[in-house]
Amino acid sequence: MTRIYLSVPHLGPSEQHYVSEAFATNWLSSVGPNLDAFEAAFTARVGMPSVALASGTAALHLGLRLLGVGPGDEVIVPTLTFIASVNPILYLGARPLLIDSDPGTWTIDPQRVADVLRQRAAVNRLPKAVIPVHLYGQSADMDPILEVCGRYGVPVIEDAAEAMGTLYKGKAAGSLGAIGIFSFNGNKIITTTGGGMLTSPNHEWVEKARFWAQQARDQGMAYEHTEMGYNYRLSNVLAGIGRGQLEVLDQRVVQRRAVAFRYRDAFADLPGLSLMPQAPYGLHTNWLSCFLVDEQKLGISRDHIIRSLAAKDIESRPIWKPMHQQPIFAKAERHGGEVAEDLFRRGFCLPSSSSLTLADQGEITSIVRGLCLRLR
């Protein structure tokens, strides 16, 4: 049996066609028909102007800069996330305020966000932004977050890097705040191998991000620059992959959800092994199939399952290690963290590729079931 990876790209003939077209026409750099078409299709999908960038991290960096985040400012972000949600705060010299998770969704706890904003408002030290992260394909509970942020005048950047195709009350995750950011890394539900997107209802912000992403070159014959810029633009070749991937997004969502629910059903008789909650307010894409282990009920630890799968050349991994437990953020201010710590200690991700075969998934479930039943 060949190695089974956690999440791999799933490409088809359309992607190859658009990439071949880029080669045939010699549009290979950061301009070209694929780039224009990809942005147009994405804009139609989320209902907001969009600019294609080199990564989701680049998108978040530009989004924070658009909001004027700078040295000494504070930005609210969940502690349970990938570090790319937090690093751009440091790029700008700002400080993260790390917020615990809601155990019912694993995403940022809206009540703690409200509590922190109230406390900061009382001393006239409101943060410059709030970044809810839509985790593993599940949307944060946006209505209470948007309501309290609107009350205090604090803008929201939605980190939808893990949530392309996710819905919140029928609306696309990433389309609800002042700015939305997406990732198309190679392991995401759709990919450009590496890439991202920034969206906003504010057309001027999107165009400003586009300007900064192209080294902030001023108009005119000469290469003149009055602002600092970045080399953050997506290439026309990779945008061709994105065009083809976006065409099959809905199919990939169905496939990822089917993988997660097959695991759930296969483990239904194993007490102590539960699928990540599916919040009632939206569509969870289950980008990764995440489970929580109750060791006392299951009779086996999370780490033993991961090691046993690795011995069979099957990749699995713990869920994100909370930021407040990372050495780089050991001194960061945090509010709560016990929920995130517990989720990290007991949570893990199983292979979730949309191309995962029934035979390979059967092998995975058989190994996990065998471990649990043998040790109970």
C-alpha positions as a Python dict, from the first residue, in 0.01 Angstrom:
ca = {
    (1, 'M'): (0, 0, 0),
    (2, 'T'): (138, 344, -93),
    (3, 'R'): (143, 624, 164),
    (4, 'I'): (-193, 785, 240),
    (5, 'Y'): (-152, 1158, 296),
    (6, 'L'): (-366, 1389, 503),
    (7, 'S'): (-487, 1613, 221),
    (8, 'V'): (-364, 1620, -137),
    (9, 'P'): (-449, 1826, -447),
    (10, 'H'): (-732, 1691, -664),
    (11, 'L'): (-690, 1821, -1019),
    (12, 'G'): (-865, 1756, -1349),
    (13, 'P'): (-854, 1839, -1722),
    (14, 'S'): (-974, 2200, -1687),
    (15, 'E'): (-673, 2296, -1477),
    (16, 'Q'): (-438, 2142, -1732),
    (17, 'H'): (-617, 2322, -2015),
    (18, 'Y'): (-585, 2665, -1854),
    (19, 'V'): (-220, 2610, -1762),
    (20, 'S'): (-139, 2488, -2113),
    (21, 'E'): (-312, 2796, -2249),
    (22, 'A'): (-86, 3015, -2035),
    (23, 'F'): (222, 2840, -2173),
    (24, 'A'): (96, 2856, -2530),
    (25, 'T'): (29, 3230, -2508),
    (26, 'N'): (341, 3302, -2299),
    (27, 'W'): (142, 3473, -2020),
    (28, 'L'): (345, 3335, -1730),
    (29, 'S'): (400, 3616, -1481),
    (30, 'S'): (170, 3824, -1262),
    (31, 'V'): (-58, 3948, -1541),
    (32, 'G'): (-267, 3760, -1796),
    (33, 'P'): (-607, 3621, -1895),
    (34, 'N'): (-613, 3345, -1631),
    (35, 'L'): (-552, 3595, -1354),
    (36, 'D'): (-831, 3823, -1474),
    (37, 'A'): (-1072, 3532, -1521),
    (38, 'F'): (-989, 3375, -1184),
    (39, 'E'): (-1051, 3701, -1000),
    (40, 'A'): (-1376, 3757, -1192),
    (41, 'A'): (-1503, 3406, -1113),
    (42, 'F'): (-1407, 3441, -748),
    (43, 'T'): (-1576, 3780, -726),
    (44, 'A'): (-1893, 3625, -868),
    (45, 'R'): (-1870, 3340, -618),
    (46, 'V'): (-1833, 3551, -301),
    (47, 'G'): (-2015, 3860, -425),
    (48, 'M'): (-1731, 4104, -357),
    (49, 'P'): (-1430, 4250, -542),
    (50, 'S'): (-1125, 4024, -514),
    (51, 'V'): (-752, 4032, -577),
    (52, 'A'): (-543, 3715, -623),
    (53, 'L'): (-224, 3699, -419),
    (54, 'A'): (74, 3475, -352),
    (55, 'S'): (-68, 3329, -28),
    (56, 'G'): (-338, 3362, 233),
    (57, 'T'): (-71, 3500, 467),
    (58, 'A'): (2, 3778, 218),
    (59, 'A'): (-370, 3853, 200),
    (60, 'L'): (-396, 3883, 578),
    (61, 'H'): (-86, 4103, 592),
    (62, 'L'): (-235, 4341, 333),
    (63, 'G'): (-575, 4329, 503),
    (64, 'L'): (-427, 4439, 835),
    (65, 'R'): (-232, 4716, 665),
    (66, 'L'): (-550, 4837, 494),
    (67, 'L'): (-704, 4877, 840),
    (68, 'G'): (-409, 5084, 956),
    (69, 'V'): (-266, 4830, 1197),
    (70, 'G'): (77, 4937, 1313),
    (71, 'P'): (334, 4922, 1593),
    (72, 'G'): (183, 4887, 1939),
    (73, 'D'): (-169, 4816, 1815),
    (74, 'E'): (-364, 4514, 1937),
    (75, 'V'): (-553, 4263, 1724),
    (76, 'I'): (-793, 3997, 1856),
    (77, 'V'): (-736, 3649, 1713),
    (78, 'P'): (-822, 3297, 1834),
    (79, 'T'): (-553, 3100, 2010),
    (80, 'L'): (-664, 2779, 1835),
    (81, 'T'): (-545, 2838, 1481),
    (82, 'F'): (-250, 2793, 1246),
    (83, 'I'): (31, 3040, 1310),
    (84, 'A'): (-26, 3211, 973),
    (85, 'S'): (-335, 3372, 1129),
    (86, 'V'): (-112, 3551, 1380),
    (87, 'N'): (227, 3611, 1217),
    (88, 'P'): (105, 3903, 998),
    (89, 'I'): (10, 4088, 1317),
    (90, 'L'): (378, 4072, 1412),
    (91, 'Y'): (487, 4182, 1062),
    (92, 'L'): (327, 4519, 1137),
    (93, 'G'): (465, 4550, 1489),
    (94, 'A'): (127, 4490, 1651),
    (95, 'R'): (34, 4252, 1934),
    (96, 'P'): (-212, 3962, 1928),
    (97, 'L'): (-478, 3922, 2195),
    (98, 'L'): (-538, 3547, 2205),
    (99, 'I'): (-896, 3433, 2265),
    (100, 'D'): (-1020, 3087, 2366),
    (101, 'S'): (-1249, 2860, 2165),
    (102, 'D'): (-1617, 2786, 2187),
    (103, 'P'): (-1634, 2411, 2263),
    (104, 'G'): (-1948, 2379, 2050),
    (105, 'T'): (-1776, 2494, 1731),
    (106, 'W'): (-1399, 2497, 1808),
    (107, 'T'): (-1389, 2851, 1664),
    (108, 'I'): (-1335, 3180, 1852),
    (109, 'D'): (-1568, 3230, 2149),
    (110, 'P'): (-1797, 3529, 2070),
    (111, 'Q'): (-1868, 3595, 2438),
    (112, 'R'): (-1500, 3628, 2519),
    (113, 'V'): (-1460, 3865, 2222),
    (114, 'A'): (-1744, 4077, 2364),
    (115, 'D'): (-1589, 4071, 2711),
    (116, 'V'): (-1248, 4184, 2585),
    (117, 'L'): (-1395, 4464, 2374),
    (118, 'R'): (-1596, 4588, 2671),
    (119, 'Q'): (-1287, 4585, 2893),
    (120, 'R'): (-1074, 4763, 2634),
    (121, 'A'): (-1343, 5025, 2565),
    (122, 'A'): (-1356, 5108, 2936),
    (123, 'V'): (-990, 5218, 2925),
    (124, 'N'): (-1006, 5364, 2571),
    (125, 'R'): (-778, 5094, 2427),
    (126, 'L'): (-988, 4919, 2166),
    (127, 'P'): (-804, 4680, 1934),
    (128, 'K'): (-758, 4777, 1570),
    (129, 'A'): (-922, 4460, 1436),
    (130, 'V'): (-1080, 4126, 1520),
    (131, 'I'): (-983, 3819, 1316),
    (132, 'P'): (-1229, 3528, 1349),
    (133, 'V'): (-1079, 3214, 1194),
    (134, 'H'): (-1310, 2970, 1020),
    (135, 'L'): (-1152, 2647, 1138),
    (136, 'Y'): (-1114, 2323, 940),
    (137, 'G'): (-1403, 2427, 715),
    (138, 'Q'): (-1638, 2545, 990),
    (139, 'S'): (-1747, 2908, 1012),
    (140, 'A'): (-1716, 3102, 1334),
    (141, 'D'): (-2048, 3229, 1470),
    (142, 'M'): (-2034, 3561, 1287),
    (143, 'D'): (-2357, 3739, 1389),
    (144, 'P'): (-2263, 3805, 1754),
    (145, 'I'): (-1907, 3889, 1652),
    (146, 'L'): (-2019, 4137, 1388),
    (147, 'E'): (-2276, 4288, 1624),
    (148, 'V'): (-2034, 4356, 1908),
    (149, 'C'): (-1757, 4473, 1673),
    (150, 'G'): (-2003, 4707, 1503),
    (151, 'R'): (-2108, 4844, 1841),
    (152, 'Y'): (-1750, 4939, 1924),
    (153, 'G'): (-1644, 5033, 1570),
    (154, 'V'): (-1380, 4760, 1542),
    (155, 'P'): (-1342, 4613, 1189),
    (156, 'V'): (-1353, 4238, 1125),
    (157, 'I'): (-1114, 4047, 899),
    (158, 'E'): (-1243, 3697, 828),
    (159, 'D'): (-967, 3438, 801),
    (160, 'A'): (-1132, 3191, 565),
    (161, 'A'): (-803, 3025, 468),
    (162, 'E'): (-947, 2685, 570),
    (163, 'A'): (-1303, 2757, 462),
    (164, 'M'): (-1343, 2802, 89),
    (165, 'G'): (-1699, 2689, 15),
    (166, 'T'): (-1811, 2717, 378),
    (167, 'L'): (-2145, 2890, 441),
    (168, 'Y'): (-2271, 3093, 735),
    (169, 'K'): (-2651, 3120, 730),
    (170, 'G'): (-2643, 3081, 354),
    (171, 'K'): (-2367, 3336, 293),
    (172, 'A'): (-2011, 3260, 188),
    (173, 'A'): (-1762, 3255, 473),
    (174, 'G'): (-1516, 3535, 407),
    (175, 'S'): (-1784, 3767, 268),
    (176, 'L'): (-1929, 3899, 595),
    (177, 'G'): (-1663, 4127, 741),
    (178, 'A'): (-1476, 4435, 624),
    (179, 'I'): (-1216, 4207, 461),
    (180, 'G'): (-1201, 3835, 386),
    (181, 'I'): (-891, 3629, 313),
    (182, 'F'): (-856, 3284, 157),
    (183, 'S'): (-575, 3034, 100),
    (184, 'F'): (-515, 2802, -195),
    (185, 'N'): (-221, 2612, -46),
    (186, 'G'): (-161, 2263, -182),
    (187, 'N'): (-353, 2093, 99),
    (188, 'K'): (-665, 2311, 80),
    (189, 'I'): (-1007, 2208, -54),
    (190, 'I'): (-913, 2382, -380),
    (191, 'T'): (-557, 2484, -463),
    (192, 'T'): (-336, 2692, -687),
    (193, 'T'): (-38, 2502, -535),
    (194, 'G'): (30, 2819, -339),
    (195, 'G'): (-183, 3130, -346),
    (196, 'G'): (-451, 3333, -178),
    (197, 'M'): (-724, 3590, -226),
    (198, 'L'): (-827, 3912, -54),
    (199, 'T'): (-1189, 4024, -82),
    (200, 'S'): (-1378, 4324, 46),
    (201, 'P'): (-1699, 4514, -25),
    (202, 'N'): (-1471, 4822, -37),
    (203, 'H'): (-1352, 4836, -398),
    (204, 'E'): (-1089, 5100, -318),
    (205, 'W'): (-932, 4873, -56),
    (206, 'V'): (-909, 4586, -303),
    (207, 'E'): (-740, 4810, -558),
    (208, 'K'): (-503, 4941, -291),
    (209, 'A'): (-410, 4584, -200),
    (210, 'R'): (-352, 4513, -570),
    (211, 'F'): (-123, 4818, -590),
    (212, 'W'): (79, 4716, -284),
    (213, 'A'): (102, 4356, -408),
    (214, 'Q'): (275, 4475, -726),
    (215, 'Q'): (562, 4655, -547),
    (216, 'A'): (352, 4972, -521),
    (217, 'R'): (470, 5098, -857),
    (218, 'D'): (317, 5436, -938),
    (219, 'Q'): (157, 5497, -1276),
    (220, 'G'): (382, 5637, -1542),
    (221, 'M'): (672, 5544, -1766),
    (222, 'A'): (937, 5535, -1497),
    (223, 'Y'): (958, 5284, -1217),
    (224, 'E'): (867, 5529, -944),
    (225, 'H'): (751, 5440, -593),
    (226, 'T'): (603, 5663, -325),
    (227, 'E'): (487, 5379, -96),
    (228, 'M'): (629, 5052, 29),
    (229, 'G'): (503, 4751, -163),
    (230, 'Y'): (547, 4374, -182),
    (231, 'N'): (594, 4098, -438),
    (232, 'Y'): (260, 3940, -345),
    (233, 'R'): (80, 3887, -677),
    (234, 'L'): (-33, 3542, -797),
    (235, 'S'): (105, 3429, -1134),
    (236, 'N'): (-107, 3377, -1444),
    (237, 'V'): (3, 3011, -1456),
    (238, 'L'): (-116, 2935, -1103),
    (239, 'A'): (-435, 3134, -1161),
    (240, 'G'): (-510, 2886, -1440),
    (241, 'I'): (-508, 2606, -1184),
    (242, 'G'): (-735, 2817, -966),
    (243, 'R'): (-985, 2869, -1251),
    (244, 'G'): (-1024, 2496, -1299),
    (245, 'Q'): (-1039, 2427, -925),
    (246, 'L'): (-1308, 2688, -867),
    (247, 'E'): (-1524, 2521, -1131),
    (248, 'V'): (-1537, 2201, -922),
    (249, 'L'): (-1552, 2357, -575),
    (250, 'D'): (-1907, 2243, -502),
    (251, 'Q'): (-1817, 1887, -600),
    (252, 'R'): (-1508, 1895, -377),
    (253, 'V'): (-1720, 2013, -82),
    (254, 'V'): (-1959, 1721, -131),
    (255, 'Q'): (-1666, 1479, -149),
    (256, 'R'): (-1493, 1613, 163),
    (257, 'R'): (-1814, 1601, 363),
    (258, 'A'): (-1877, 1245, 244),
    (259, 'V'): (-1531, 1141, 369),
    (260, 'A'): (-1599, 1293, 713),
    (261, 'F'): (-1940, 1132, 747),
    (262, 'R'): (-1812, 789, 640),
    (263, 'Y'): (-1561, 810, 925),
    (264, 'R'): (-1834, 925, 1163),
    (265, 'D'): (-2060, 635, 1068),
    (266, 'A'): (-1775, 381, 1084),
    (267, 'F'): (-1691, 492, 1440),
    (268, 'A'): (-2052, 535, 1558),
    (269, 'D'): (-2033, 236, 1795),
    (270, 'L'): (-1704, 347, 1952),
    (271, 'P'): (-1778, 556, 2261),
    (272, 'G'): (-1524, 832, 2306),
    (273, 'L'): (-1449, 906, 1939),
    (274, 'S'): (-1653, 1196, 1800),
    (275, 'L'): (-1646, 1404, 1483),
    (276, 'M'): (-1584, 1778, 1511),
    (277, 'P'): (-1918, 1950, 1585),
    (278, 'Q'): (-2123, 2060, 1287),
    (279, 'A'): (-2261, 2400, 1385),
    (280, 'P'): (-2633, 2436, 1302),
    (281, 'Y'): (-2592, 2784, 1155),
    (282, 'G'): (-2391, 2690, 846),
    (283, 'L'): (-2240, 2442, 603),
    (284, 'H'): (-1920, 2285, 737),
    (285, 'T'): (-1706, 2170, 442),
    (286, 'N'): (-1502, 1936, 665),
    (287, 'W'): (-1187, 2042, 484),
    (288, 'L'): (-1018, 1806, 728),
    (289, 'S'): (-1198, 1526, 911),
    (290, 'C'): (-1125, 1610, 1274),
    (291, 'F'): (-1210, 1390, 1571),
    (292, 'L'): (-1197, 1423, 1947),
    (293, 'V'): (-1086, 1137, 2172),
    (294, 'D'): (-1220, 1070, 2520),
    (295, 'E'): (-947, 836, 2636),
    (296, 'Q'): (-1137, 703, 2937),
    (297, 'K'): (-1432, 597, 2721),
    (298, 'L'): (-1234, 486, 2417),
    (299, 'G'): (-960, 307, 2607),
    (300, 'I'): (-686, 447, 2384),
    (301, 'S'): (-510, 781, 2350),
    (302, 'R'): (-508, 1020, 2058),
    (303, 'D'): (-132, 988, 2024),
    (304, 'H'): (-148, 607, 2012),
    (305, 'I'): (-388, 628, 1719),
    (306, 'I'): (-159, 871, 1533),
    (307, 'R'): (149, 655, 1593),
    (308, 'S'): (-31, 338, 1488),
    (309, 'L'): (-148, 495, 1163),
    (310, 'A'): (204, 629, 1096),
    (311, 'A'): (339, 275, 1135),
    (312, 'K'): (113, 180, 843),
    (313, 'D'): (234, 478, 634),
    (314, 'I'): (-87, 676, 692),
    (315, 'E'): (-57, 1043, 774),
    (316, 'S'): (-265, 1192, 1054),
    (317, 'R'): (-187, 1475, 1293),
    (318, 'P'): (-304, 1659, 1604),
    (319, 'I'): (-527, 1961, 1557),
    (320, 'W'): (-356, 2301, 1580),
    (321, 'K'): (-144, 2363, 1886),
    (322, 'P'): (-283, 2678, 2055),
    (323, 'M'): (-82, 2992, 1997),
    (324, 'H'): (-45, 3061, 2369),
    (325, 'Q'): (138, 2728, 2402),
    (326, 'Q'): (386, 2825, 2129),
    (327, 'P'): (721, 2961, 2252),
    (328, 'I'): (698, 3262, 2020),
    (329, 'F'): (370, 3372, 2184),
    (330, 'A'): (442, 3264, 2540),
    (331, 'K'): (419, 3625, 2663),
    (332, 'A'): (115, 3722, 2454),
    (333, 'E'): (-196, 3829, 2639),
    (334, 'R'): (-462, 3562, 2637),
    (335, 'H'): (-819, 3532, 2755),
    (336, 'G'): (-901, 3177, 2854),
    (337, 'G'): (-727, 2898, 2669),
    (338, 'E'): (-840, 2592, 2862),
    (339, 'V'): (-1088, 2489, 2594),
    (340, 'A'): (-827, 2521, 2319),
    (341, 'E'): (-575, 2326, 2528),
    (342, 'D'): (-822, 2042, 2577),
    (343, 'L'): (-912, 2032, 2208),
    (344, 'F'): (-544, 2019, 2115),
    (345, 'R'): (-472, 1746, 2370),
    (346, 'R'): (-751, 1522, 2241),
    (347, 'G'): (-816, 1627, 1880),
    (348, 'F'): (-666, 1485, 1562),
    (349, 'C'): (-716, 1491, 1184),
    (350, 'L'): (-756, 1187, 959),
    (351, 'P'): (-681, 1168, 584),
    (352, 'S'): (-946, 1381, 416),
    (353, 'S'): (-857, 1422, 47),
    (354, 'S'): (-1154, 1458, -186),
    (355, 'S'): (-983, 1189, -398),
    (356, 'L'): (-948, 944, -105),
    (357, 'T'): (-1061, 605, -231),
    (358, 'L'): (-1315, 391, -50),
    (359, 'A'): (-1052, 118, -21),
    (360, 'D'): (-799, 351, 144),
    (361, 'Q'): (-1060, 496, 378),
    (362, 'G'): (-1171, 144, 464),
    (363, 'E'): (-813, 57, 553),
    (364, 'I'): (-790, 362, 782),
    (365, 'T'): (-1117, 293, 961),
    (366, 'S'): (-1026, -74, 998),
    (367, 'I'): (-698, 14, 1169),
    (368, 'V'): (-861, 263, 1407),
    (369, 'R'): (-1145, 27, 1492),
    (370, 'G'): (-902, -260, 1546),
    (371, 'L'): (-695, -55, 1787),
    (372, 'C'): (-996, 56, 1987),
    (373, 'L'): (-1170, -281, 2006),
    (374, 'R'): (-852, -467, 2086),
    (375, 'L'): (-757, -242, 2376),
    (376, 'R'): (-1102, -197, 2530),
}
